[in-house]
Amino acid sequence: MSLGLAPFLFAQDIDPSVTGSGDATIEAAEIPAEAAEEEATLDSGNTAWMLTATALVLFMTLPGLALFYGGLVQSKNVLSVLMHCFAIACLASIIWFAVGYSLSLTPGSGKDWIGGQDAFFLQHLTADSLNGDHPETVWIMFQMTFAIITPALIVGAFVERIKFSAVLLFSGLWLVVVYCPVCYWVWGGGWLAERGVIDFAGGIVVHATAGASALTLAAMLGRRHGFPRNLKPPHNPGMVMTGAAMLWVGWFGFNAGSAAAADTSAGMAMLVTHLSAATASLVWMLVEWRKTGKPGLVGIVTGMVAGLATITPASGSVGPLGAIIIGASAGIICYYACAFVKDKLGIDDSLDVAAVHGVGGILGTLLVSYLGWKGELGGLGINHETWQDQMVIQAQGCLAAVALSVVATYIIVKVISMLTSGIRVSDDDETKGLDQASHGENGYSLS
């Protein structure tokens, strides 16, 4: 992913070589500052694509993720899940405007760990501000949609048993304490970026952080009544499939949009994203078919999400064959990870956020080291000379993001529990359903 630094670079002393027409080479130091500023011009084609990609990523959350998660819960809790996703989208947007963009994607005064404060409340922004060849306003919105969907992913870990106030407090604090620093490390020029980490569209920044935090929060929150043997099945598999289909379409904005241009990189990212999703869907379906004797709709669409999460960090570095390998790996490994979390660890990660997004994001982040290497598998290139060296920094990035996510989630939950009467609803409210208990509404009115 391109770094969101272009609006600030022209104020810096930059000294790269700029090659003009023919063989003439002119040193940037010889170009007046006014001429350097004039070189940043608006590209209407790239701007149009980034506007479209931004809308697609928001479409992933509202309504895609909301419907996907909503169909997976009991009918008495469907509105609560939709409310969680919608409210988080609103809250994350305001936080991104106030401090998130600045802390995530602006220079941090030479620090490797967190961005600066110059863009708090977008005080630097004008209608003419550019990020490369498209408006900075569009770049801010595009990145905002990532900040929206990441805490929304965690919703799947705590459905049907958490207080709505706790959702808001946790999501807001988590966005600032976890998402913003990791985003800066990887995409804002922080220490992982300096070491050459590859995370094209969010394997570390989005999926590893959300997955690790989801597992931690689910363990601290406790199991739903009836877990694991007496839980009711998803109340509306049709809604699940509808939301999943929206996720699939919206994910093209997520990955292809991360090229930050309407170019060949975006085209390849779109192709490999689609191939990985299709492969993972079929592999998951076949594994489930063999294990249970029947291929399920919920299973095949969950496999699709696993394939999308796993290709995300690698979508700018692998070719079509690499995408097939990533999708097949996701379909197998994420399937068994779901059973491991629930059966072996005994953690009620209700909608498999850790197994699908966390494991998938980390898996893709590691696989890009070899599959992105320019070898027989059609890789497009990596940032280090050998895939082994690249693997080391990829693993460091995953470990750092997971460690921060686990520790910060634990502390945030403890603080919220101390300041309030706890984050879990009462037994009566859980039995009644959160639609009525928390929001006074019903998802379905049958007379």
C-alpha positions in Angstrom: 0.0 0.0 0.0 1.2 3.5 -0.8 2.1 5.6 2.2 -0.2 8.5 3.1 2.7 10.9 3.2 2.6 12.8 -0.1 0.9 16.0 1.3 3.8 16.4 3.7 6.7 15.4 1.5 6.9 18.7 -0.4 7.7 20.5 2.8 10.7 18.3 3.3 14.2 18.5 1.7 14.1 15.7 -0.8 17.1 14.8 -3.0 16.3 12.0 -5.4 17.1 12.0 -9.1 14.4 12.9 -11.5 14.8 11.5 -15.0 13.4 13.7 -17.8 12.9 13.0 -21.5 15.6 11.2 -23.4 18.8 10.6 -21.4 18.9 13.9 -19.5 19.1 13.5 -15.8 18.3 16.5 -13.5 19.0 16.5 -9.8 16.0 17.3 -7.7 18.1 19.7 -5.7 18.3 22.0 -8.8 14.5 22.2 -9.2 12.9 25.2 -7.4 10.3 24.3 -4.7 7.6 25.8 -6.8 8.4 23.5 -9.7 8.4 20.5 -7.4 5.0 21.4 -6.2 3.7 21.7 -9.7 4.8 18.2 -10.5 2.1 16.8 -8.2 -0.9 17.0 -10.5 -4.4 15.5 -10.3 -5.0 12.4 -12.3 -8.7 12.1 -12.9 -8.5 8.3 -13.7 -6.7 7.4 -10.5 -9.0 9.7 -8.6 -12.1 8.1 -10.0 -10.8 4.6 -9.1 -9.9 5.6 -5.6 -13.4 7.1 -5.1 -14.9 3.8 -6.3 -12.5 1.7 -4.2 -13.5 3.8 -1.1 -17.2 3.1 -1.7 -16.5 -0.6 -2.2 -14.6 -0.9 1.1 -17.4 0.9 3.1 -19.8 -1.4 1.3 -17.9 -4.3 2.9 -18.9 -3.2 6.3 -22.3 -1.6 5.6 -24.1 -3.7 4.6 -21.7 -6.6 3.8 -20.2 -7.5 7.2 -23.3 -6.5 9.1 -25.5 -8.9 7.1 -22.9 -11.7 7.2 -22.6 -11.5 11.0 -26.3 -10.8 11.5 -27.4 -14.0 9.7 -25.0 -16.1 11.8 -26.6 -15.3 15.2 -30.0 -16.2 16.7 -33.0 -14.2 15.5 -33.3 -12.5 18.9 -29.8 -10.9 18.4 -29.8 -10.0 14.8 -30.5 -6.3 15.3 -27.8 -6.0 18.0 -25.2 -7.2 15.5 -26.4 -4.7 12.8 -26.3 -2.0 15.5 -22.8 -2.9 16.5 -21.5 -2.6 12.9 -23.3 0.6 12.2 -22.4 2.4 15.4 -18.7 1.4 15.1 -18.7 2.8 11.5 -19.9 6.1 12.9 -17.6 6.2 15.9 -14.5 5.1 13.9 -15.2 7.9 11.4 -15.1 10.6 14.0 -12.0 9.2 15.7 -10.3 9.0 12.4 -11.1 12.7 11.7 -10.0 13.7 15.2 -6.7 11.8 15.8 -6.7 8.6 13.8 -5.5 9.7 10.4 -2.7 11.9 12.0 -1.5 9.1 14.3 -1.6 6.5 11.6 -0.3 8.1 8.4 1.6 11.3 9.0 5.3 11.7 9.9 6.0 11.2 13.5 8.8 13.6 14.2 11.4 10.9 13.5 9.8 8.4 15.8 9.3 4.8 14.6 6.3 4.0 16.7 3.4 6.5 16.2 2.5 9.3 13.8 2.5 13.0 14.4 -0.1 15.5 15.6 -0.1 18.0 12.8 -3.2 16.5 11.2 -5.3 16.3 14.3 -8.9 17.3 13.3 -7.6 17.5 9.7 -6.5 21.1 10.5 -3.9 21.0 7.6 -6.4 20.0 5.0 -7.5 22.2 2.1 -9.7 21.4 -0.9 -6.5 21.4 -3.0 -4.5 19.0 -0.8 -3.1 16.1 -2.9 -1.9 12.6 -1.9 0.3 11.9 -4.9 -2.0 12.3 -7.9 -5.4 12.1 -6.2 -7.0 14.4 -3.6 -5.9 13.8 0.0 -9.6 14.0 1.0 -10.1 10.8 -1.0 -7.1 9.2 0.6 -8.3 10.1 4.1 -11.7 8.5 3.3 -10.2 5.4 1.7 -8.0 4.8 4.8 -11.0 5.7 7.1 -12.9 2.7 5.6 -10.0 0.4 6.8 -10.2 1.9 10.3 -14.0 1.3 10.2 -14.0 -2.4 9.2 -11.1 -3.5 11.5 -12.8 -3.0 14.8 -16.1 -4.1 13.2 -14.5 -7.5 12.5 -14.0 -8.0 16.2 -17.8 -7.9 16.6 -17.9 -11.5 15.6 -16.1 -12.6 18.7 -18.6 -11.1 21.3 -22.0 -11.3 19.7 -25.1 -12.2 21.8 -23.6 -11.5 25.2 -21.9 -8.0 25.5 -23.3 -4.7 26.6 -23.7 -2.1 23.9 -21.9 0.6 25.9 -18.9 -1.8 26.2 -18.8 -2.2 22.4 -18.5 1.5 21.9 -15.9 2.1 24.7 -13.8 -0.9 23.6 -14.0 -0.1 19.9 -13.0 3.6 20.4 -10.1 2.8 22.7 -8.9 -0.1 20.6 -8.8 2.0 17.4 -6.4 4.5 19.0 -4.3 2.1 21.1 -3.9 -0.8 18.7 -5.0 0.1 15.1 -3.3 3.5 14.8 0.2 2.4 16.0 0.2 -0.8 13.9 -1.0 1.1 10.9 1.8 3.6 11.3 4.4 0.8 11.8 3.5 -0.7 8.4 1.9 2.0 6.2 3.0 5.3 7.8 6.7 4.9 7.6 7.3 3.2 11.0 9.8 0.6 12.0 8.3 -2.3 10.1 8.1 -0.2 6.9 11.8 0.7 7.3 12.6 -3.0 7.6 10.8 -3.8 4.4 7.7 -5.6 5.6 5.1 -6.5 3.0 1.5 -5.9 3.8 -0.3 -4.7 0.7 -3.8 -4.3 2.1 -3.9 -5.4 5.8 -2.8 -8.9 6.7 -1.0 -7.4 9.7 -2.7 -4.1 10.1 -6.3 -5.4 9.8 -6.6 -9.2 10.2 -3.8 -10.1 12.6 -4.8 -7.3 15.0 -8.5 -8.0 14.8 -8.0 -11.8 15.1 -5.7 -11.6 18.1 -7.9 -9.1 19.9 -11.0 -11.1 19.1 -9.5 -14.2 20.7 -8.4 -12.3 23.8 -11.8 -10.6 24.2 -13.8 -13.7 23.7 -11.7 -15.5 26.3 -12.2 -12.7 28.8 -15.9 -12.3 28.1 -16.7 -15.9 28.6 -18.8 -18.4 26.7 -22.4 -18.0 25.6 -25.0 -20.1 27.3 -25.1 -23.6 25.7 -21.5 -23.4 24.3 -20.3 -25.6 22.7 -22.9 -28.3 22.3 -26.3 -26.6 22.7 -25.9 -23.5 20.5 -28.6 -22.8 18.0 -27.6 -22.8 14.3 -27.4 -19.5 12.3 -30.9 -18.2 12.0 -30.7 -17.0 8.4 -28.1 -18.7 6.1 -29.5 -16.7 3.2 -28.6 -13.5 4.9 -25.1 -14.9 5.6 -24.6 -15.6 1.9 -25.9 -12.2 0.9 -23.5 -10.4 3.2 -20.7 -12.7 2.1 -21.3 -11.9 -1.5 -21.2 -8.2 -0.7 -17.9 -8.8 1.1 -16.5 -10.5 -2.0 -17.4 -7.6 -4.2 -16.3 -5.0 -1.7 -12.9 -6.7 -1.2 -11.9 -5.6 -4.7 -11.8 -2.1 -3.3 -9.9 -3.3 -0.3 -7.1 -5.0 -2.2 -7.1 -3.5 -5.7 -7.7 0.0 -4.2 -4.5 -0.4 -2.1 -2.5 0.1 -5.3 -3.6 3.7 -5.0 -3.9 3.9 -8.8 -5.8 2.5 -11.7 -2.9 0.6 -13.0 -1.5 -2.9 -13.6 -0.9 -3.5 -9.9 -4.6 -2.9 -9.2 -5.5 -5.3 -12.0 -3.3 -8.1 -10.7 -4.5 -7.5 -7.1 -8.1 -7.9 -8.3 -7.4 -11.1 -10.2 -5.5 -12.8 -7.4 -8.1 -11.7 -4.8 -10.8 -13.4 -6.8 -8.9 -16.6 -7.5 -7.9 -17.0 -3.8 -11.5 -16.5 -2.7 -12.9 -19.0 -5.2 -10.3 -21.6 -4.4 -10.7 -21.3 -0.6 -14.5 -21.6 -1.0 -14.2 -24.9 -2.9 -11.5 -26.3 -0.7 -13.5 -25.4 2.5 -16.6 -26.9 1.0 -14.8 -30.2 0.1 -13.2 -30.5 3.6 -16.5 -29.9 5.3 -18.3 -32.3 2.9 -15.8 -35.0 3.8 -16.0 -34.3 7.5 -19.8 -34.0 7.9 -21.2 -35.7 4.8 -22.9 -32.5 3.5 -21.6 -29.3 1.9 -23.1 -26.3 3.7 -23.8 -22.8 2.4 -22.5 -21.2 5.6 -19.3 -23.3 5.2 -18.6 -22.3 1.5 -19.0 -18.6 2.2 -16.9 -18.8 5.3 -14.2 -20.4 3.2 -14.5 -17.4 0.8 -13.9 -15.0 3.6 -10.8 -17.0 4.7 -9.5 -16.9 1.2 -10.0 -13.1 1.0 -8.3 -12.5 4.4 -5.4 -14.7 3.5 -4.7 -13.1 0.0 -5.0 -9.6 1.4 -1.3 -9.0 2.5 0.0 -10.8 -0.6 -2.3 -9.3 -3.3 0.4 -6.9 -4.5 3.2 -9.5 -4.7 1.9 -12.8 -6.0 0.7 -14.0 -9.3 -2.3 -16.2 -10.2 -0.6 -19.5 -9.3 0.4 -18.0 -5.9 -3.2 -17.0 -5.3 -4.4 -20.5 -6.0 -1.9 -21.9 -3.4 -2.9 -19.2 -0.9 -6.6 -19.9 -1.4 -6.1 -23.7 -1.0 -4.0 -23.2 2.1 -6.6 -20.9 3.6 -9.4 -23.3 2.9 -7.7 -26.1 4.8 -5.8 -24.3 7.6 -8.6 -21.9 8.6 -11.1 -24.7 8.6 -9.2 -26.7 11.2 -8.3 -23.5 13.1 -12.0 -23.0 13.8 -12.2 -26.4 15.4 -9.0 -25.8 17.3 -10.2 -22.6 18.9 -13.5 -23.9 20.0 -12.8 -27.6 20.8 -9.2 -27.5 22.0 -8.9 -24.0 23.5 -12.5 -23.9 24.6 -12.9 -20.3 23.6 -16.2 -19.1 22.3 -15.0 -16.9 19.4 -18.6 -16.9 18.2 -18.2 -16.2 14.5 -14.6 -17.5 14.1 -12.8 -14.1 13.8 -9.5 -15.4 15.2 -9.5 -18.6 13.0 -10.6 -17.0 9.8 -9.2 -13.4 9.9 -6.4 -13.8 12.4 -5.0 -17.1 11.2 -5.8 -16.2 7.6 -4.1 -12.8 7.7 -1.0 -14.2 9.4 -0.8 -17.1 7.0 -0.9 -14.8 4.0 1.6 -12.5 5.5 4.1 -15.4 5.9 3.3 -17.0 2.5 4.0 -13.8 0.6 7.7 -14.3 1.4 8.1 -17.3 -0.9 5.1 -16.9 -3.2 6.0 -13.3 -3.9 9.7 -14.1 -4.6 10.5 -14.0 -8.3 10.7 -17.8 -8.9 8.8 -20.5 -10.7 5.5 -19.5 -9.1 5.1 -16.2 -10.8 5.8 -13.9 -7.9 6.1 -10.2 -8.6 9.0 -9.5 -6.2 9.7 -9.0 -2.5 11.7 -6.3 -0.6 14.7 -8.5 0.4 17.2 -10.5 -1.7 16.0 -13.8 -0.4 12.6 -15.1 0.7 14.1 -16.3 3.9 15.2 -12.8 4.9 11.7 -11.6 3.9 10.1 -14.3 6.1 12.0 -13.0 9.1 10.6 -9.5 8.9 7.1 -10.8 8.0 7.2 -13.0 11.2 8.4 -10.0 13.3 5.5 -7.9 12.0 3.0 -10.6 12.9 4.4 -11.2 16.3 4.6 -7.4 17.1 1.0 -6.8 16.0 -0.3 -9.8 17.9 1.6 -8.9 21.1 0.3 -5.4 21.1 -3.3 -6.5 20.3 -3.4 -9.1 23.1 -1.8 -6.9 25.8 -3.8 -3.8 24.8 -7.1 -5.7 24.6 -6.6 -7.2 28.1 -5.8 -3.8 29.6 -8.7 -2.1 27.8 -11.2 -4.7 28.9 -10.0 -4.5 32.5 -10.2 -0.7 32.5 -13.7 -0.7 31.1 -14.8 -3.4 33.6 -13.4 -1.3 36.5 -15.1 1.9 35.3 -18.4 0.3 34.6 -20.4 -2.7 36.1 -18.7 -5.1 33.6 -18.9 -5.7 29.9 -21.2 -8.7 29.8 -25.0 -8.5 29.9 -27.0 -10.2 32.7 -28.1 -13.8 32.3 -31.7 -12.7 31.9 -30.8 -10.3 29.1 -28.8 -12.9 27.3 -31.8 -15.3 27.4 -34.2 -12.6 26.4 -32.0 -11.5 23.5 -30.0 -8.3 22.9 -32.5 -6.9 20.4 -35.1 -6.3 23.1 -32.8 -6.1 26.1 -30.4 -3.6 24.7 -32.3 -1.8 21.9 -36.0 -2.4 22.6 -36.6 -3.6 19.1 -37.2 -6.9 17.3 -35.6 -8.1 14.1 -38.7 -9.9 13.0 -42.3 -9.2 13.9 -44.6 -12.2 13.2 -48.3 -11.8 13.8 
